[in-house]
Structures are given as C-alpha cells and as structure tokens.
Amino acid sequence: MAGSLGVSSLVCLLNNGDRGNTETSQSLLGPFWRLHSPRVENGGSIVRSDTPGAPLFVNARVVDRAGHPIAEAEVDIWHASPVGLYENQDPEQADMNLRGKFTTDADGRFWFRSVMMIGYPIPTNGVVGRLLKQQKRHPYRPAHLHALIFKPGFKVLISQVYDPADPHIDTDVQFGVTKALIGNFVRHEEPHPAEPDAGAPWYSLDYAYQMEAGDAVLPRPPIK
C-alpha cells in the first residue's frame, strides 16, 4: 500500500540525490530481487530459457556524482519477461532467467544481452486492489529494467530504468517514474552489426547510473 500511495517513492527521493535536492538514479527495490544471481561476463546473455521477444542489448556505465567512472562495482540485473512475469512467478522460465551479476570495467562500463520486457499489473486480490478500485486507478507498472549496484564507499544503488514508450509511463501505479529514470530504448529494424543472428527488430539501451558516496549496505532480500 505504501508503494501504491507514493510513500515509498517519496522516502526514496528524500533520502537520495543530496537529500532530495537533485535528480537521482535511485528507485524502488520491488519484491523480486534475489541474492546470488549467476555471474555473467560483460557481453554475455542473461537469457537462460526459451524466452520469445525482441533482443535487447544494454550498454551502461556506473559513475560518481562528478561523472567519474566507478570500476569493480558489482551490478545485479533483473527484469520481467516479455509476458510480464519474473522467473520465480513463471514455471515456463528456467531458474534465474533474466537475471545476472556483472562487474564494471576500468571505465565503469558493463554490457549484456537480454530480451525486451513489458509492463505488468501488481496484485489486486487484497486491500491494495480495493484501494485502487475506489480511486479508479489501474494496477499497471510500466516496463522497466532493475539494477542493484554495490561498491564499498558508495550507497548501494537500487534503480529502475523505464521505457518511455510504455502506455503507463505517466501513470505508474507505484509512482516510481522520474525523468532521471527514463531510458532511451531504441528500436532497430536492421540486423545488429555485431550479432546479425539476433534478427530484427532489436532494441538498444545506453544508460549511466550515478552513485552517491556513503555506506554500502545491502537490503534484505525479499526472495529467499
């Protein structure tokens, strides 16, 4: 209920971005982060079972407030499938599908291949569902890519990058979308220059995550 009333996002914004004074890459953790995601080399794929959907190639950087690269940061990535389900919700997906842990290089970069995700509804079979019905609100979250980034000397960065083409980008039921978290998911109709077997169309995302100095404290995993 705190998320669907905007309280969770408000707390996040007030405690990050120089205590709410600037934009921040921080966002909500959500209920689907898992510890011990499989390690993946940069350039690898996090697709572990047959997951139909347009290929997505992500190129990202991790930087500090001054824009300097942060090397040797651990980056957990996870997202929903093209049918709007995380792998632990869907018996058709392999364990740890669409999850992976990367390490940034000397330039703060990490990159990988996945499939394009879509938005999905939050559960509505309880009090939150009744609340949304009374408020005449839909239950949908726009499509997004999760990241949790760990590096000693910095606050753990929990982020979501949103697809601006999603029909619910302006009305996220969890109030998580900010301008700083809008990604540029570019659709390409021609074959990928380095991986032509990926087919077309495919998408690319280039994004820079900004970390703040502070204590590196991991959250409690919502999934055991």
C-alpha positions, 0 to 999 in steps of 0.5 A: 500500500505504501508503494501504491500511495507514493510513500515509498517513492517519496522516502526514496527521493528524500533520502537520495540525490543530496537529500532530495535536492537533485535528480537521482538514479535511485528507485524502488527495490520491488519484491523480486530481487534475489541474492546470488544471481549467476555471474555473467561476463560483460557481453554475455546473455542473461537469457537462460530459457526459451524466452520469445521477444525482441533482443535487447542489448544494454550498454551502461556505465556506473559513475560518481556524482562528478561523472567519474567512472566507478570500476569493480562495482558489482551490478545485479540485473533483473527484469520481467519477461516479455509476458510480464512475469519474473522467473520465480512467478513463471514455471515456463522460465528456467531458474534465474532467467533474466537475471545476472551479476556483472562487474564494471570495467576500468571505465565503469562500463558493463554490457549484456544481452537480454530480451525486451520486457513489458509492463505488468499489473501488481496484485489486486486480490487484497486491500491494495486492489480495493484501494485502487478500485475506489480511486479508479486507478489501474494496477499497471507498472510500466516496463522497466529494467532493475539494477542493484549496484554495490561498491564499498564507499558508495550507497548501494544503488537500487534503480529502475530504468523505464521505457518511455514508450510504455502506455503507463509511463505517466501513470505508474501505479507505484509512482516510481517514474522520474525523468532521471529514470527514463531510458532511451530504448531504441528500436532497430529494424536492421540486423545488429552489426555485431550479432546479425543472428539476433534478427530484427527488430532489436532494441538498444539501451545506453544508460549511466547510473550515478552513485552517491558516496556513503555506506554500502549496505545491502537490503534484505532480500525479499526472495529467499 
